Amino acid sequence: MSTGRVRTKKKACSSDQSPDNLPLRSSGRQVKKKAAEAADDDDEASEKKYRKCEKAGCTATCPVCFASAAERCAKNGYTSRWYHLSCGEHFCNECFDHYYRSHKDGYEKYTAWKRIWTSNGKSEPSPKAFMADQQLPYWVQCTKPDCGKWRQLTKEIQLTPQIAKTYRCGMKLNNSTKTEGSDQCSMPEDLRVAEVSDHWWYSMLILPPLLKDSVAAPFLAAYYPDCVGMSPSCTSTNRLPGESNLVKLEHLKSVPNLTVAGMNKYFQPFYQPNECGKALCVRPDVMELDELYEFPEYSRDPTMYLALRNLILALWYTNCKEALTPQKCIHHIIVRGLVRIRCVQEMERILYFMTRKGLINTGILSVSPDQYLLPKEYHNKSVIVVGAGAAGLAAARQLHNFGIKVIVLEAKDRIGGRVWDDKTFKGVTVGRGAQIVNGCVNNPMALMCEQLGIKMHKLGEKCDLIQEGGRITDPTIDKRMDFHFNAILDVVSEWRKDKTQHQDVPLGEKIQEIYKAFIQESGIQFSELEEKVLQFHLSNLEYACGSNLSQVSARSWDHNEFFAQFAGDHTLLTVGYSTVIDKLAEGLDIRLNFPVQSIDYSGEEVQVTTADGTVWTTQKVLTTVPLALLQKNAIQFNPPLSEKKIKAINSLGAGVIEKIALQFPYRFWDSKIQGADFFGHVPPNSSQRGLFSVFYDMDPESKQSILMSVVTGDAVTTIKNLDDKQVLQQCMTVLRELFKEQEVPDPVKFFVTRWSKDPWLQMAYSFVKTGGSGEAYDIIAEDIQGKIFFAGEATNRHFPQTVTGAYLSGVREASKIAAF
């Protein structure tokens, strides 16, 4: 008997005939047995004709092989085993053998793919991974507005962004024949498409989707592609052929700040391996906490989320001048199988989340009412923003772009708050307030400059210290005293490790104590000049804190340094921050000269009363007034603010620095400074510390003759009661001492700031007072009942004291308001 015969024949033979081929007599019991066996035979034959998928929970009752690779492919018939990729996508055992068995025709193709995958990726190059990556057909959505149906492409067609962008039902692709019929969109959609949206469908997916030719690939060359949601089989991720992964990673460790050709060098949205401490940077292989909170379904396997998030971030930084919409992302999602449909659906959710959080679609973007960045369910809110500084305008711009009704009430007759540029100096903008960007990598100010086409001037590191009398200090002395100064701060850091808030002392007192102990223990005696240089460095510290050191906390003076800070160049925004501020304000409903007196949130809606008696009714209020005004109860809250919040408000200090700018008939300092962006003034004694300690050259092109200097620490009090001409006279005395070897002309124009006397500001930036802590920033930022929200630099624990910090606090609160 041939081995090709089925077993039923064998059974029949053994039961009907005796060993010597003589017929047996049939008893009743034997007849029943024969009938039962015949029924079993029918079931077995049926089983062989149709075999279910063995994956528990799979809904496919009659699987169909998508591969059609083997000559004896089961198609929709019988196979000894179905291999499950998803509910609706299976391949038969014959096609498995076609690629997996070394004597079969497809084996060479499988092994070639396996070599690439192994050299590039981290996950196992299994036959199922091969089928998902190379053999599954692509799915594409009809772009006709009134259709949108999903269609399966034939196996030989490779999906490209261009095809995905332009596809219409029945379209000819790769010279394939167009389906007959006039209206291909009327053809019904495959029933499997509807199942993809269900949660259980994704849970039945064997392998997570790995995108092909992702736009994120150039950013992530140092990672295993399959760890960041990309296929290792693509040329875009096949970076260094012939080298092991270890060699690749070691090679790329030497260039951590990976930049993409043609992209702004300050755009580095992804951490590179073994890199840390960069602000607004994400790990491409790990979900952030707020992402896990929003998308808990990806906590076990985040691959799909990471693939889409990384793609969206890369697309945004590739072109940040236009709003990134779902339609612009869809055609970049290239992945085989039904899972592409799921990716497109999830991409929209992830895009809206990232937009709301201010990770993308932020900055000075302005959108029309028919192109709001969030869906309609977000639009049914009304918000009043108190204050048109960087924080208020950032929040208002975000909320407006989301589609939320927002009105900004500003007490002053101008916008900008502590950003106030003077453009009356010939050819140069001089900031009365902020003008320097500290750390440009991933800084939203760098992003907005890119959006506006503005170039920032990188500040050089050279800063000669000039003594009164005109002598330039030996750089070795400056270096030595800078070392001792930082050593003192290191000792402060050690001291505070086990100290509570109650054990806090003023920073100035602690520095003096450590300095005296060092002198006594070491026996080192600093020269008079070295003592003066040390005073210069202390004045710089007072500049950073915005206060004299007797008020600043020794325990928490640099509390924000515990968080990742902005890295990279420090730059001068030569066009002024107002260029950015004005663009943020464009198209917003801003009411000037409307000081807010009270905010009543005792009812269902919030009532805001302004000085003219007008009562404004709204659902939510965002207050961005400076810390100094909160401390002086400039706005009455009903119910009153909690004791906890009031305590936090009073535990911070309202720091003050002042500026003076002078325009001269010519650049008398050039020959001495030799192209440096700034120079230092060594104070003659500690009592004059902070009085014009640094001078900035405000024209990097060296065409205009403008210097700007700062007044910090106790020197602020010294000039407070002097008139502008007296301050100018003191400044000119200093300059003539620093350039004693030459004639220093009188300025043709100047200004002196008076931030401390501005009734609606009264400060420059915040600091932590003795006995306080960085936690106060978080407490001030806490919303009240989902109705009253707070923003401003004094609510940003990570980035206080800066325009960037104020801006980001506004973006943060806009996200919270939209989510409530």
CORGI-V314762 format. One record per residue. N is the residue number from 0. RES is the residue in three letters. SS is DSSP state (A for helix, B for strand, O for the rest). Layout:
# CORGI-V314762
n = [N:N]
res = [RES:RES]
ss = [SS:SS]
This chain:
# CORGI-V314762
n = [0:1:2:3:4:5:6:7:8:9:10:11:12:13:14:15:16:17:18:19:20:21:22:23:24:25:26:27:28:29:30:31:32:33:34:35:36:37:38:39:40:41:42:43:44:45:46:47:48:49:50:51:52:53:54:55:56:57:58:59:60:61:62:63:64:65:66:67:68:69:70:71:72:73:74:75:76:77:78:79:80:81:82:83:84:85:86:87:88:89:90:91:92:93:94:95:96:97:98:99:100:101:102:103:104:105:106:107:108:109:110:111:112:113:114:115:116:117:118:119:120:121:122:123:124:125:126:127:128:129:130:131:132:133:134:135:136:137:138:139:140:141:142:143:144:145:146:147:148:149:150:151:152:153:154:155:156:157:158:159:160:161:162:163:164:165:166:167:168:169:170:171:172:173:174:175:176:177:178:179:180:181:182:183:184:185:186:187:188:189:190:191:192:193:194:195:196:197:198:199:200:201:202:203:204:205:206:207:208:209:210:211:212:213:214:215:216:217:218:219:220:221:222:223:224:225:226:227:228:229:230:231:232:233:234:235:236:237:238:239:240:241:242:243:244:245:246:247:248:249:250:251:252:253:254:255:256:257:258:259:260:261:262:263:264:265:266:267:268:269:270:271:272:273:274:275:276:277:278:279:280:281:282:283:284:285:286:287:288:289:290:291:292:293:294:295:296:297:298:299:300:301:302:303:304:305:306:307:308:309:310:311:312:313:314:315:316:317:318:319:320:321:322:323:324:325:326:327:328:329:330:331:332:333:334:335:336:337:338:339:340:341:342:343:344:345:346:347:348:349:350:351:352:353:354:355:356:357:358:359:360:361:362:363:364:365:366:367:368:369:370:371:372:373:374:375:376:377:378:379:380:381:382:383:384:385:386:387:388:389:390:391:392:393:394:395:396:397:398:399:400:401:402:403:404:405:406:407:408:409:410:411:412:413:414:415:416:417:418:419:420:421:422:423:424:425:426:427:428:429:430:431:432:433:434:435:436:437:438:439:440:441:442:443:444:445:446:447:448:449:450:451:452:453:454:455:456:457:458:459:460:461:462:463:464:465:466:467:468:469:470:471:472:473:474:475:476:477:478:479:480:481:482:483:484:485:486:487:488:489:490:491:492:493:494:495:496:497:498:499:500:501:502:503:504:505:506:507:508:509:510:511:512:513:514:515:516:517:518:519:520:521:522:523:524:525:526:527:528:529:530:531:532:533:534:535:536:537:538:539:540:541:542:543:544:545:546:547:548:549:550:551:552:553:554:555:556:557:558:559:560:561:562:563:564:565:566:567:568:569:570:571:572:573:574:575:576:577:578:579:580:581:582:583:584:585:586:587:588:589:590:591:592:593:594:595:596:597:598:599:600:601:602:603:604:605:606:607:608:609:610:611:612:613:614:615:616:617:618:619:620:621:622:623:624:625:626:627:628:629:630:631:632:633:634:635:636:637:638:639:640:641:642:643:644:645:646:647:648:649:650:651:652:653:654:655:656:657:658:659:660:661:662:663:664:665:666:667:668:669:670:671:672:673:674:675:676:677:678:679:680:681:682:683:684:685:686:687:688:689:690:691:692:693:694:695:696:697:698:699:700:701:702:703:704:705:706:707:708:709:710:711:712:713:714:715:716:717:718:719:720:721:722:723:724:725:726:727:728:729:730:731:732:733:734:735:736:737:738:739:740:741:742:743:744:745:746:747:748:749:750:751:752:753:754:755:756:757:758:759:760:761:762:763:764:765:766:767:768:769:770:771:772:773:774:775:776:777:778:779:780:781:782:783:784:785:786:787:788:789:790:791:792:793:794:795:796:797:798:799:800:801:802:803:804:805:806:807:808:809:810:811:812:813:814:815:816:817:818:819]
res = [MET:SER:THR:GLY:ARG:VAL:ARG:THR:LYS:LYS:LYS:ALA:CYS:SER:SER:ASP:GLN:SER:PRO:ASP:ASN:LEU:PRO:LEU:ARG:SER:SER:GLY:ARG:GLN:VAL:LYS:LYS:LYS:ALA:ALA:GLU:ALA:ALA:ASP:ASP:ASP:ASP:GLU:ALA:SER:GLU:LYS:LYS:TYR:ARG:LYS:CYS:GLU:LYS:ALA:GLY:CYS:THR:ALA:THR:CYS:PRO:VAL:CYS:PHE:ALA:SER:ALA:ALA:GLU:ARG:CYS:ALA:LYS:ASN:GLY:TYR:THR:SER:ARG:TRP:TYR:HIS:LEU:SER:CYS:GLY:GLU:HIS:PHE:CYS:ASN:GLU:CYS:PHE:ASP:HIS:TYR:TYR:ARG:SER:HIS:LYS:ASP:GLY:TYR:GLU:LYS:TYR:THR:ALA:TRP:LYS:ARG:ILE:TRP:THR:SER:ASN:GLY:LYS:SER:GLU:PRO:SER:PRO:LYS:ALA:PHE:MET:ALA:ASP:GLN:GLN:LEU:PRO:TYR:TRP:VAL:GLN:CYS:THR:LYS:PRO:ASP:CYS:GLY:LYS:TRP:ARG:GLN:LEU:THR:LYS:GLU:ILE:GLN:LEU:THR:PRO:GLN:ILE:ALA:LYS:THR:TYR:ARG:CYS:GLY:MET:LYS:LEU:ASN:ASN:SER:THR:LYS:THR:GLU:GLY:SER:ASP:GLN:CYS:SER:MET:PRO:GLU:ASP:LEU:ARG:VAL:ALA:GLU:VAL:SER:ASP:HIS:TRP:TRP:TYR:SER:MET:LEU:ILE:LEU:PRO:PRO:LEU:LEU:LYS:ASP:SER:VAL:ALA:ALA:PRO:PHE:LEU:ALA:ALA:TYR:TYR:PRO:ASP:CYS:VAL:GLY:MET:SER:PRO:SER:CYS:THR:SER:THR:ASN:ARG:LEU:PRO:GLY:GLU:SER:ASN:LEU:VAL:LYS:LEU:GLU:HIS:LEU:LYS:SER:VAL:PRO:ASN:LEU:THR:VAL:ALA:GLY:MET:ASN:LYS:TYR:PHE:GLN:PRO:PHE:TYR:GLN:PRO:ASN:GLU:CYS:GLY:LYS:ALA:LEU:CYS:VAL:ARG:PRO:ASP:VAL:MET:GLU:LEU:ASP:GLU:LEU:TYR:GLU:PHE:PRO:GLU:TYR:SER:ARG:ASP:PRO:THR:MET:TYR:LEU:ALA:LEU:ARG:ASN:LEU:ILE:LEU:ALA:LEU:TRP:TYR:THR:ASN:CYS:LYS:GLU:ALA:LEU:THR:PRO:GLN:LYS:CYS:ILE:HIS:HIS:ILE:ILE:VAL:ARG:GLY:LEU:VAL:ARG:ILE:ARG:CYS:VAL:GLN:GLU:MET:GLU:ARG:ILE:LEU:TYR:PHE:MET:THR:ARG:LYS:GLY:LEU:ILE:ASN:THR:GLY:ILE:LEU:SER:VAL:SER:PRO:ASP:GLN:TYR:LEU:LEU:PRO:LYS:GLU:TYR:HIS:ASN:LYS:SER:VAL:ILE:VAL:VAL:GLY:ALA:GLY:ALA:ALA:GLY:LEU:ALA:ALA:ALA:ARG:GLN:LEU:HIS:ASN:PHE:GLY:ILE:LYS:VAL:ILE:VAL:LEU:GLU:ALA:LYS:ASP:ARG:ILE:GLY:GLY:ARG:VAL:TRP:ASP:ASP:LYS:THR:PHE:LYS:GLY:VAL:THR:VAL:GLY:ARG:GLY:ALA:GLN:ILE:VAL:ASN:GLY:CYS:VAL:ASN:ASN:PRO:MET:ALA:LEU:MET:CYS:GLU:GLN:LEU:GLY:ILE:LYS:MET:HIS:LYS:LEU:GLY:GLU:LYS:CYS:ASP:LEU:ILE:GLN:GLU:GLY:GLY:ARG:ILE:THR:ASP:PRO:THR:ILE:ASP:LYS:ARG:MET:ASP:PHE:HIS:PHE:ASN:ALA:ILE:LEU:ASP:VAL:VAL:SER:GLU:TRP:ARG:LYS:ASP:LYS:THR:GLN:HIS:GLN:ASP:VAL:PRO:LEU:GLY:GLU:LYS:ILE:GLN:GLU:ILE:TYR:LYS:ALA:PHE:ILE:GLN:GLU:SER:GLY:ILE:GLN:PHE:SER:GLU:LEU:GLU:GLU:LYS:VAL:LEU:GLN:PHE:HIS:LEU:SER:ASN:LEU:GLU:TYR:ALA:CYS:GLY:SER:ASN:LEU:SER:GLN:VAL:SER:ALA:ARG:SER:TRP:ASP:HIS:ASN:GLU:PHE:PHE:ALA:GLN:PHE:ALA:GLY:ASP:HIS:THR:LEU:LEU:THR:VAL:GLY:TYR:SER:THR:VAL:ILE:ASP:LYS:LEU:ALA:GLU:GLY:LEU:ASP:ILE:ARG:LEU:ASN:PHE:PRO:VAL:GLN:SER:ILE:ASP:TYR:SER:GLY:GLU:GLU:VAL:GLN:VAL:THR:THR:ALA:ASP:GLY:THR:VAL:TRP:THR:THR:GLN:LYS:VAL:LEU:THR:THR:VAL:PRO:LEU:ALA:LEU:LEU:GLN:LYS:ASN:ALA:ILE:GLN:PHE:ASN:PRO:PRO:LEU:SER:GLU:LYS:LYS:ILE:LYS:ALA:ILE:ASN:SER:LEU:GLY:ALA:GLY:VAL:ILE:GLU:LYS:ILE:ALA:LEU:GLN:PHE:PRO:TYR:ARG:PHE:TRP:ASP:SER:LYS:ILE:GLN:GLY:ALA:ASP:PHE:PHE:GLY:HIS:VAL:PRO:PRO:ASN:SER:SER:GLN:ARG:GLY:LEU:PHE:SER:VAL:PHE:TYR:ASP:MET:ASP:PRO:GLU:SER:LYS:GLN:SER:ILE:LEU:MET:SER:VAL:VAL:THR:GLY:ASP:ALA:VAL:THR:THR:ILE:LYS:ASN:LEU:ASP:ASP:LYS:GLN:VAL:LEU:GLN:GLN:CYS:MET:THR:VAL:LEU:ARG:GLU:LEU:PHE:LYS:GLU:GLN:GLU:VAL:PRO:ASP:PRO:VAL:LYS:PHE:PHE:VAL:THR:ARG:TRP:SER:LYS:ASP:PRO:TRP:LEU:GLN:MET:ALA:TYR:SER:PHE:VAL:LYS:THR:GLY:GLY:SER:GLY:GLU:ALA:TYR:ASP:ILE:ILE:ALA:GLU:ASP:ILE:GLN:GLY:LYS:ILE:PHE:PHE:ALA:GLY:GLU:ALA:THR:ASN:ARG:HIS:PHE:PRO:GLN:THR:VAL:THR:GLY:ALA:TYR:LEU:SER:GLY:VAL:ARG:GLU:ALA:SER:LYS:ILE:ALA:ALA:PHE]
ss = [O:O:O:O:O:O:A:A:A:A:A:A:A:A:A:A:B:O:O:O:O:O:B:O:O:O:O:A:A:A:A:A:A:A:A:A:A:A:A:A:A:A:A:A:A:A:A:A:A:O:O:O:O:O:O:O:O:O:O:O:O:O:O:O:B:O:O:O:O:O:O:O:O:O:O:O:O:O:O:O:O:B:B:B:B:B:O:O:B:B:B:B:A:A:A:A:A:A:A:A:O:O:O:O:O:O:A:A:A:A:A:A:A:A:A:A:A:A:A:A:O:O:O:O:O:O:A:A:A:A:A:A:A:A:A:O:O:O:B:B:B:O:O:O:O:O:O:O:O:B:B:B:O:O:O:O:O:O:O:O:A:A:A:A:A:A:O:O:O:O:O:O:O:O:O:O:O:O:O:O:O:O:O:A:A:A:O:O:O:O:A:A:A:A:A:A:O:O:A:A:A:A:A:O:O:O:O:O:O:O:B:O:O:O:O:O:A:A:A:A:O:O:O:O:A:A:A:O:O:B:O:O:O:O:A:A:A:O:O:O:O:O:O:O:A:A:A:A:A:A:A:A:A:O:O:O:O:O:O:O:O:O:O:O:O:O:O:O:O:B:O:O:O:O:O:O:O:B:O:O:O:B:O:O:O:O:O:O:A:A:A:A:A:A:O:A:A:A:O:O:O:O:A:A:A:A:A:A:A:A:A:A:A:A:A:A:A:A:O:O:O:O:O:O:O:A:A:A:A:A:O:O:O:O:O:O:O:O:A:A:A:A:A:A:A:A:A:A:A:A:A:A:A:A:A:A:O:O:O:O:O:O:O:O:O:O:O:O:A:A:A:O:O:O:O:A:A:A:O:O:O:B:B:B:B:B:O:O:B:A:A:A:A:A:A:A:A:A:A:A:A:A:O:O:B:B:B:B:B:O:O:O:O:O:O:B:O:O:O:O:B:B:O:O:O:O:O:O:O:B:B:O:O:O:O:B:B:B:O:O:O:O:O:A:A:A:A:A:A:A:A:A:O:O:O:O:B:B:O:O:O:O:O:O:B:B:B:O:O:O:O:B:O:O:A:A:A:A:A:A:A:A:A:A:A:A:A:A:A:A:A:A:A:A:A:A:A:A:O:O:A:A:A:O:O:B:A:A:A:A:A:A:A:A:A:A:A:A:A:A:A:A:O:O:O:O:O:A:A:A:A:A:A:A:A:A:A:A:A:A:A:A:A:A:A:O:O:O:O:O:O:B:B:O:O:O:O:O:A:A:A:A:O:O:B:O:O:O:O:B:B:B:O:O:O:O:A:A:A:A:A:A:A:A:A:O:O:O:B:B:B:O:O:O:O:B:B:B:B:B:O:O:O:O:O:B:B:B:B:B:O:O:O:O:B:B:B:B:O:B:B:B:B:O:O:O:A:A:A:A:A:O:O:O:O:B:B:B:O:O:O:O:A:A:A:A:A:A:A:A:A:B:B:B:B:O:O:B:B:B:B:B:B:O:O:O:O:O:O:A:A:A:A:O:O:O:O:B:B:B:B:B:O:O:O:A:A:A:O:O:B:B:B:B:B:B:B:O:O:O:O:O:O:O:O:B:B:B:B:B:B:O:O:A:A:A:A:A:A:A:O:O:O:A:A:A:A:A:A:A:A:A:A:A:A:A:A:A:O:O:O:O:O:O:O:O:O:O:B:B:B:B:O:O:A:A:A:O:O:O:O:O:O:O:B:B:B:B:B:O:O:O:O:O:A:A:A:A:A:A:A:O:O:B:O:O:O:B:B:B:O:O:A:A:A:O:O:O:O:O:O:O:A:A:A:A:A:A:A:A:A:A:A:A:A:A:A:A:A:O]
